[in-house]
Amino acid sequence: MIYYHDEKIFAARKGDFKLYFYKNNLAGYPQQLEKLESLKLFNLQQDPSERFDIADKHANIVAEIEKMVQVHQATIVPVASELDR
């Protein structure tokens, strides 16, 4: 599952694991999204509140999700936003 925030891939989930590429912005404004210096990974089954980043302990899962996102991005054809018209 891929999570978008405007046109940016904000996070991606594979099974119990969710990988964040951007810092969670509670205000929800895309122009204020801040790219993370290091990706954050959470096991939603064990940590549903996403409090404990486990990316450094599961580099293989981070790589799998990054690959999944790359494959997804290769299939996307960008279109103009209806809001910009």
PyMOL commands that set and color helices and strands:
alter all, ss='L'
color gray80, all
select helices_A, chain A and resi 30-32+55-57+59-74+82-84
alter helices_A, ss='H'
color red, helices_A
select strands_A, chain A and resi 2-5+8-14+17-22+35-43
alter strands_A, ss='S'
color yellow, strands_A
deselect
rebuild
show_as cartoon
